[in-house]
């Protein structure tokens, strides 16, 4: 019979070996989905309130994959970029690097397609809108976060360590 478990602290898989009459580690379990809590800032409005959050991250070596969806119950600050924390610091700290895509759903039910980018700092992402065709970060001239609006994105990137 096969008995096994995964230690949530070390992420090691342990398997019972009848031949050795002992638990044997089979190495770290990578890629398991874990929760994370993204913070969303817009100018002077930091960690904007959210009424609903779904955020999962998976790590295999230095490869990070994550997805999130937040429904806001507070407002941002006009004229400022929308910035979201990354689950793990990124390797890219210079040059704008595309790491994924997203959608911002406005209170008027308009869908704005976004490209998630890093490179400004290693611990957060910003967005550019392919629909608006501007040379500014999303939120600077086009959108102020309001109650009921939704931001969702899927990203993949290399972690710093």
C-alpha positions as CSV (number, residue, x, y, z in Angstrom):
1,X,0.0,0.0,0.0
2,X,1.2,3.5,-0.7
3,X,1.2,6.2,1.9
4,X,2.5,9.7,1.4
5,X,2.1,13.3,2.6
6,X,3.5,16.7,1.8
7,X,4.9,18.8,4.6
8,X,3.4,22.3,4.1
9,X,6.4,24.0,5.8
10,X,9.3,22.4,3.9
11,X,7.2,21.4,0.8
12,X,8.9,18.0,0.9
13,X,7.0,14.9,-0.1
14,X,7.4,12.0,2.3
15,X,6.6,8.4,1.2
16,X,6.4,5.4,3.5
17,X,8.9,2.7,2.4
18,X,7.9,-0.8,3.5
19,X,11.3,-2.1,2.6
20,X,13.1,0.4,4.9
21,X,10.3,0.6,7.4
22,X,10.7,4.4,7.5
23,X,9.4,7.6,5.9
24,X,11.6,8.7,3.0
25,X,11.8,12.2,1.5
26,X,11.3,12.4,-2.3
27,X,12.3,16.0,-2.6
28,X,10.5,19.4,-2.7
29,X,7.1,19.6,-4.2
30,X,7.4,22.5,-6.6
31,X,4.5,24.1,-8.5
32,X,1.9,23.7,-5.8
33,X,-0.7,26.5,-5.8
34,X,-0.4,28.7,-2.8
35,X,-2.4,31.8,-1.7
36,X,-0.9,35.3,-1.8
37,X,-2.4,38.7,-1.0
38,X,-1.6,41.4,-3.7
39,X,-1.6,45.0,-2.6
40,X,-2.9,47.5,-5.0
41,X,-1.7,51.1,-4.9
42,X,-2.7,54.2,-6.9
43,X,-0.8,57.3,-5.9
44,X,-1.6,58.4,-2.3
45,X,-4.1,55.5,-2.0
46,X,-2.1,52.5,-0.7
47,X,-3.3,49.0,-0.3
48,X,-6.7,50.0,-1.8
49,X,-9.6,48.1,-0.1
50,X,-10.9,45.0,-1.9
51,X,-14.2,43.2,-1.2
52,X,-13.1,40.1,-3.0
53,X,-9.7,38.7,-3.8
54,X,-8.6,35.6,-5.5
55,X,-4.8,35.2,-5.9
56,X,-2.7,32.1,-6.4
57,X,0.9,31.6,-7.1
58,X,3.0,28.6,-8.2
59,X,6.8,28.3,-8.2
60,X,9.0,25.9,-10.0
61,X,12.7,26.7,-9.3
62,X,12.9,30.4,-10.2
63,X,9.9,30.4,-12.5
64,X,6.9,32.1,-10.9
65,X,3.3,31.9,-12.3
66,X,0.5,33.7,-10.7
67,X,-3.1,34.8,-11.3
68,X,-5.2,37.3,-9.4
69,X,-8.6,39.0,-9.4
70,X,-9.6,41.8,-7.1
71,X,-12.9,43.7,-6.7
72,X,-12.3,47.1,-5.2
73,X,-14.5,48.6,-2.4
74,X,-12.5,51.8,-2.2
75,X,-11.0,54.4,-4.5
76,X,-7.5,55.2,-5.8
77,X,-5.9,58.6,-6.4
78,X,-6.4,60.2,-9.9
79,X,-3.5,60.8,-12.1
80,X,-1.4,58.0,-10.7
81,X,-0.2,54.6,-12.0
82,X,-1.9,51.5,-10.7
83,X,0.7,49.3,-9.1
84,X,0.3,45.8,-7.8
85,X,2.7,43.9,-5.6
86,X,4.4,40.7,-6.9
87,X,4.2,37.5,-4.9
88,X,8.0,37.1,-5.2
89,X,10.6,39.7,-6.1
90,X,11.5,39.6,-9.8
91,X,14.9,39.2,-11.4
92,X,14.2,42.1,-13.9
93,X,14.9,45.4,-12.3
94,X,15.7,47.5,-15.4
95,X,14.2,47.7,-18.8
96,X,10.5,47.3,-19.2
97,X,9.7,43.6,-19.3
98,X,6.2,42.2,-20.2
99,X,5.2,39.4,-17.8
100,X,1.6,38.8,-18.6
101,X,-1.8,40.2,-19.4
102,X,-4.9,41.5,-17.6
103,X,-8.2,43.1,-17.9
104,X,-9.6,46.1,-16.0
105,X,-13.3,46.3,-15.8
106,X,-14.6,49.8,-15.2
107,X,-17.7,50.7,-13.2
108,X,-19.4,51.3,-16.6
109,X,-18.6,47.7,-17.6
110,X,-16.0,48.6,-20.1
111,X,-13.2,46.0,-20.5
112,X,-9.7,47.5,-20.9
113,X,-7.0,45.0,-22.0
114,X,-3.7,45.4,-20.2
115,X,-0.1,44.2,-20.4
116,X,1.5,43.6,-17.1
117,X,5.1,44.8,-16.9
118,X,8.0,44.9,-14.4
119,X,11.3,46.6,-14.5
120,X,10.6,49.8,-12.5
121,X,11.2,47.9,-9.3
122,X,11.6,44.2,-8.6
123,X,8.7,43.8,-6.2
124,X,5.7,45.3,-8.1
125,X,4.1,45.3,-11.5
126,X,2.5,48.1,-13.4
127,X,0.3,48.0,-16.5
128,X,0.1,49.5,-20.0
129,X,-3.1,49.5,-22.0
130,X,-3.0,48.3,-25.5
131,X,-6.4,49.8,-26.1
132,X,-5.6,53.3,-25.1
133,X,-2.2,53.5,-27.0
134,X,-0.6,56.0,-24.7
135,X,3.0,56.2,-23.5
136,X,2.0,56.3,-19.8
137,X,1.4,53.6,-17.2
138,X,-2.3,52.6,-16.9
139,X,-4.1,54.9,-14.4
140,X,-1.9,58.0,-15.0
141,X,-4.3,59.7,-17.4
142,X,-7.0,57.1,-18.1
143,X,-8.4,55.5,-15.0
144,X,-8.9,56.2,-11.3
145,X,-9.9,53.0,-9.3
146,X,-13.4,53.2,-8.0
147,X,-15.6,51.0,-5.9
148,X,-16.9,48.0,-7.8
149,X,-14.2,48.0,-10.4
150,X,-12.3,44.8,-11.1
151,X,-8.6,44.1,-11.9
152,X,-7.5,40.6,-13.0
153,X,-4.2,39.4,-14.5
154,X,-2.1,36.3,-15.2
155,X,1.7,36.7,-15.0
156,X,4.8,34.6,-15.4
157,X,8.4,35.7,-14.7
158,X,11.8,34.8,-13.2
159,X,12.3,35.4,-9.5
160,X,15.3,37.2,-8.2
161,X,16.3,34.2,-6.1
